[in-house]
Amino acid sequence: MPTGGTKHTAFIKDNFGTVWPVHLVGFTRLLVQLRAHFHGDLDLMLVLAVIGSRTHDARWNAELAALGQLTRDEDARSKQLPINIQSISEFTGIPRETVRRKLVILEQKGWVSRNTQGHIAVTQRAGFDLEVATGDTITYLAALVKAVETAQSRAGATGLA
């Protein structure tokens, strides 16, 4: 598989017919499943995802070697970088007041917590409660990897890899 970002883009473009249909079907299915896990509230899901993705630091990535660590790491909060309502709003384009309301819901579920400075972090409980959603995501990613491997195989068979 090509290693550079532009090589990856070129590879996907060259193999669009193999990769895109799998992505479209899988991603659509994943969004439907995630929508169900979040009781129809995709903004709630997006706010939680942004908190998770924008607050981790490099050592959290390195230490998250196994899926189970997502739900068992007692010290995960100390590894998260600070984020606040305004940052989430600016990044997502979701109005600040809507983000605030979503955070109240996420706090009630025990999926996020705030410290005394107002910084928000994902809790261990979110990983545990959303384990099925994580499985749905893994299924999507596995299908996408298989499509890329199929494209690689076809490119190799024609001497284009």
C-alpha positions, 0 to 999 in steps of 0.5 A: 500500500502506498505510504504518503498521504497523496499516494493514499489519495491517488490509490483511493481515486484509482480504486474508487469503484472498489473502495467507495461502494463498501465505504458508502454502504458501511458508513451509512449502516454505521451512522444508522447504528450510531443514531440508534445508540444515541436515541436519534441524536447525532449531535450528541454523538458528535459532541462526544466524539469531538471531546474524545478526539480533541482531548487525547494526547500522544501517550494515550494513543500509544497506550491504547494498544488493546480495545479493552483499555478503553473501558478499563483504564482508570487513569484515562482522564489524566491523559486527556487534554483540556477542552471546553464548550466554546472549543467544541462549538467552534470545531463542530459548528454546533451553537454553543447553547446546543453544545451546553445542552448536549453536555448536560445529557452526556454528564447525566449519562456519566459519559463526560465529566467537567473539572473545576476549570470547566474542562470536559473529558470522556469517562471510562463509563462512556467506553463501557456503555458504548461497547456495542457501538465500538463493535459496529465501528470495528465492523465498518473498519474491517469491511473498509480494510478488506475493500482496500486489500481487494483493491491492492490485490487487483492492482498487484495482479495487473502490475499497477501496485 
